Amino acid sequence: MTRALLPLLTLTLIASAGAQQAKELRLGVFPNVTHAAGLVGVQRGLIQKSLPDGVKLVVKEFANGSQINEAFAAGAIDAAYVGPGPAMNAFMRGVPIQVYAGAANAGAVLVARGDSGVRTVKNLSGKKVAVPTRGSTQDISLRHLLHENGLKATDEGGTVTIVPIDPANMPAAFAAKQVDAALVQEPWGAVMETQGAKLIVNEKGIWEGGNYTTTVLTVNTKYAAANPEAVKGLLRGHLAAINYIKGSNAGAQKSIAEQIYAFTGKRPNTNELFKALARTRVTWDINLKTLAEYAQLNKEAGFARDVPDLNRFVNLDLIRSLAK
């Protein structure tokens, strides 16, 4: 009888283990205003409050999309706010992730040092321009701008040197004259303007009149399959943060400043954050048309051999049902 019961007991234990809810959700966030939903959701506890009982939110700060991709590939995070460029590239390399929501549109600008002599995109010839990392949304956007103005990056046989620098470190790089210009997410563009940088192209001039996705919320598909309620809670917290930002600009500024300071030790001032939020549209929705165009730009820039199947890469069904 004991022998007969052992297989049944084993199957029961396996089933129980498979159904067991994860004890934590590890979330990656950048210290940028384009990640405002994540920053506010974390700082105000909106995401933690929305998670099921017994699931702890573990927040991990990252500086760029390359770091996020490495963390996803290593199984070190379960979800992350990240640019569509790095997310696409990871997805096409077989990393098990899917986009569950948008987070922000626009929110990036091209600025140049006041003494650089750069006043237009064409003036970037022979100059060094900072972007967060190779293959980032800003890198691809910059290359598109250069091509539109008859220029190319040096790695494409052109005259513009693209330099990867973490956004929070770009103001120091400007002060040290390490680079001449930067295409960067807010609030760092606004911070550099405070320090004397010139705005060369605003958020609307970067691409598609500003109607393009700069940040998405991605989730590890294996985690999502095993923990559907935790993912639903994450999205509820994401929506709560977006609604808070839309309803209280002053409150959002305070929360964003506090969380950026917690991550970087640097605190953007009120004027910088007001300008940064005005240049960023916080939204859970994604314009799939512009995302498809962006995928083509990503391919043209040489960061991918093909474009992703957006029906597999993006799944907005859950966020749409929760937003009703």
LINZI-V929648 format. One record per run of one state. SS is the DSSP state (H for helix, E for strand, - for the rest). FROM is the first residue (numbers start at 1). TO is the last residue. If there is no record, write none. Layout:
# LINZI-V929648
ss->SS from->FROM to->TO
ss->SS from->FROM to->TO
This chain:
# LINZI-V929648
ss->- from->1 to->1
ss->H from->2 to->19
ss->- from->20 to->23
ss->E from->24 to->30
ss->- from->31 to->32
ss->H from->33 to->43
ss->- from->44 to->45
ss->H from->46 to->50
ss->- from->51 to->55
ss->E from->56 to->62
ss->- from->63 to->64
ss->H from->65 to->73
ss->- from->74 to->78
ss->E from->79 to->82
ss->- from->83 to->83
ss->H from->84 to->92
ss->- from->93 to->96
ss->E from->97 to->106
ss->- from->107 to->107
ss->E from->108 to->112
ss->- from->113 to->120
ss->H from->121 to->124
ss->- from->125 to->127
ss->E from->128 to->131
ss->- from->132 to->136
ss->H from->137 to->148
ss->- from->149 to->152
ss->E from->153 to->153
ss->H from->154 to->156
ss->- from->157 to->159
ss->E from->160 to->164
ss->- from->165 to->166
ss->H from->167 to->175
ss->- from->176 to->180
ss->E from->181 to->185
ss->- from->186 to->187
ss->H from->188 to->194
ss->- from->195 to->197
ss->E from->198 to->201
ss->- from->202 to->202
ss->H from->203 to->206
ss->- from->207 to->207
ss->H from->208 to->210
ss->- from->211 to->212
ss->E from->213 to->220
ss->H from->221 to->226
ss->- from->227 to->227
ss->H from->228 to->247
ss->- from->248 to->248
ss->H from->249 to->264
ss->- from->265 to->269
ss->H from->270 to->278
ss->- from->279 to->279
ss->E from->280 to->282
ss->- from->283 to->287
ss->H from->288 to->300
ss->- from->301 to->309
ss->H from->310 to->313
ss->E from->314 to->314
ss->- from->315 to->316
ss->H from->317 to->323
ss->- from->324 to->324
